[in-house]
Amino acid sequence: MQATKRLRTRPIESMLAWGMLYGTVANALFAQTLHGAPVIEYRLGYWVGLVYLGLFASALAFTFYMGIIRAVGPGRAAYSSLLVPIIAMALSTIFEDYHWSATAVAGGLLALLGLFIALRSKRMQA
């Protein structure tokens, strides 16, 4: 949708804010219905993680990504999704002491290859 001429004229931040608000309300209602009231922790790490995920990993990341979509188009912007699993697993290795197995390496490579093939075939069709 960000690539359409009509939506390019609208501010990314307000569209994302409304979308995230609607998603939050829908998720909260769904979770409340199925599982009851949320469990809130009072550890500092919980709140730091929550703020990080809310501000940096969601609000800022989506704002930047939508800007990239507007600049280069959705097809070319999708190639950034090849980097996400690599960065995530590298961070997990560094901060969570994740130990790679041959199966994990093979699975990661297969997932990246599949994503690359899917993105490449989409680009060739366009």
C-alpha positions in Angstrom: 0.0 0.0 0.0 2.9 2.4 0.7 3.9 2.2 -3.0 0.6 3.6 -4.2 0.5 7.2 -5.3 -2.4 8.1 -3.0 -0.7 6.8 0.2 2.6 8.4 -0.6 1.1 11.8 0.2 0.1 10.7 3.7 2.5 10.8 6.7 3.9 7.4 7.5 4.0 8.0 11.3 0.3 8.7 11.8 -0.8 5.8 9.6 1.5 3.5 11.5 0.3 4.8 14.8 -3.3 4.2 14.0 -2.5 0.8 12.6 -0.6 -0.2 15.7 -3.4 1.1 17.9 -6.0 -0.9 16.1 -3.7 -4.0 16.2 -3.0 -3.5 19.9 -6.7 -3.2 20.8 -7.6 -6.3 18.6 -4.8 -8.3 20.2 -5.7 -7.3 23.7 -9.4 -8.2 23.2 -8.4 -11.5 21.6 -6.0 -12.4 24.4 -8.4 -11.3 27.1 -11.1 -13.5 25.6 -9.0 -16.5 25.3 -6.6 -16.3 28.3 -7.8 -13.6 30.7 -6.0 -10.6 32.2 -2.4 -10.1 31.2 0.4 -11.1 33.6 2.6 -8.1 34.2 6.1 -8.5 35.6 7.9 -5.9 37.7 11.5 -6.8 36.7 13.5 -4.0 35.1 14.5 -6.3 32.2 10.9 -6.9 31.4 10.1 -3.2 31.1 13.4 -2.4 29.2 12.5 -5.2 26.7 9.0 -3.9 26.4 10.1 -0.4 25.7 12.7 -1.6 23.2 10.2 -3.8 21.3 7.6 -1.1 21.3 9.7 1.9 20.3 12.7 0.6 18.4 11.8 -2.8 17.1 8.3 -1.7 16.1 7.5 2.0 15.8 10.9 3.2 14.4 11.6 0.0 12.4 8.3 0.2 10.6 8.6 3.9 10.0 12.0 3.4 8.4 10.9 0.3 6.4 7.9 2.2 5.0 10.2 5.0 4.0 12.4 2.5 2.2 9.3 1.0 0.4 8.4 4.5 -0.8 11.9 5.2 -2.0 12.8 1.9 -3.8 9.5 0.1 -4.1 8.1 -3.0 -2.3 10.0 -5.6 -4.4 13.4 -4.2 -3.8 12.6 -3.3 -0.1 11.7 -7.0 0.5 15.3 -8.0 0.1 16.0 -6.6 3.5 14.0 -9.5 4.9 17.0 -11.7 4.0 19.1 -9.8 6.6 16.6 -10.0 9.5 17.1 -13.8 10.3 20.9 -13.4 10.0 20.9 -10.4 12.4 18.5 -12.1 14.8 20.5 -15.3 15.0 23.8 -13.3 15.3 22.3 -11.3 18.3 21.0 -14.5 19.8 24.5 -16.0 19.5 26.1 -13.0 21.1 23.6 -12.2 23.9 21.8 -15.5 24.6 24.7 -17.9 24.1 23.0 -19.7 21.3 25.1 -22.7 20.1 24.8 -23.5 16.4 24.3 -27.1 15.3 24.7 -28.5 11.8 20.9 -28.8 11.6 20.5 -25.1 12.6 23.0 -23.9 10.0 21.4 -26.1 7.3 17.9 -24.9 8.3 19.0 -21.3 8.3 20.6 -21.6 4.9 17.5 -23.3 3.4 15.2 -20.6 4.8 17.4 -17.9 3.3 17.7 -19.7 0.0 13.9 -20.1 -0.1 13.3 -16.5 0.7 15.8 -15.4 -1.9 14.2 -17.6 -4.6 10.7 -16.3 -3.7 11.8 -12.7 -3.9 13.7 -13.2 -7.1 10.8 -14.9 -8.8 8.4 -12.1 -7.7 10.9 -9.6 -9.1 11.1 -11.4 -12.4 7.3 -11.5 -12.8 6.9 -7.8 -12.2 
